[in-house]
């Protein structure tokens, strides 16, 4: 098994094994014949969802940025009280 010490792309660093040979090597190392078999042992039934996720179609970068701007526009500016001597109780002398 060859381990790449410094993956060159974001996908290489974060998505994990994508080639079947890499997946087979990983499964052999941990003692399972399939990814489903590994998941069956690793993920308890109590936290599994019975139906597939209902995800919207992927957005482009420009669309995501527009959505994030809309979301950020909902933020309300407030006065920060932490660290400025504000306490919600008064301790008598």
N, C-alpha and C positions, 0 to 999 in steps of 0.2 A: 504494500500500500504506500503510495506516495502522498505526502502532505505538502501542499503549497504553503510556504511560509508567509507570503505577502500577496494576497489576491489583488489583482490590478483594477477590478471594476467594482462598482457599488453592488451589482448583482452577485458577483463572486463572494463578496464579503457578507452579504445579508440574506440572500435567498436560500443558500444551502445547496445540497447536491441536486443537480439537474440532469446529469447524464446517467443513463441506466447503469453503466458500469460502476459509477461512484455510489449509486444507491445500493447496488448489489454488494459492493465491498463493505459499506456501512452496515448493512443488515447482517452480513456474515460475521462482522466483528462483534455485534451485540447478540448474535444467536437467534435471529428471526428470518423466516423465509419471505416475508412480505411486509410492506409498510403498514398495511391494515392490521397484521398480527402484532406489530410493535405498538401501534396506536391502541389496540384492544387492551393491552397490558398497561400502557402508560396513562391513558385517559379514563377515569372512572365513569361508569354509566350515569352517575348522579349529576354530572356536569355536561353531559352530551346533549346536543340538540337533535331531535328526531328528524327534522326536515332540513333541507339545504337552506343556506342563507339567502335571503331575497335582497340582492345587492343591485344598486342602480348601475348603469353603464359607466365605465371609467370616464373621467373628464380629462381634458388636456390641461397642461400647465397653466395656460392663460385662463381657462374656465375655473380652475381651482383657486387661482389668485383672486379672481373676481368674487367667488363665493366667500373666501376668507375676508376680503374687504367688507362685504356686506355684513358678515358676522362681527367683525371688529367695530363696525359703525354702531352696533347695538350697545357697546360698552359705555358706561357712564363714568365720568371722572368724579372721583370723590377725594375728600381730604384725608390724607394718611395720618393716622393718629399714633401709630406704633413708634415708639422711641422718642416721642415729643412730650413726655411727661403726662400723658393722658392715662387715667386709670378709672375704671368703672366703679370703684369703691373709694371711700374716704376713710383712712385710718386716723382715728383721733389721737392727739398727742398724749 
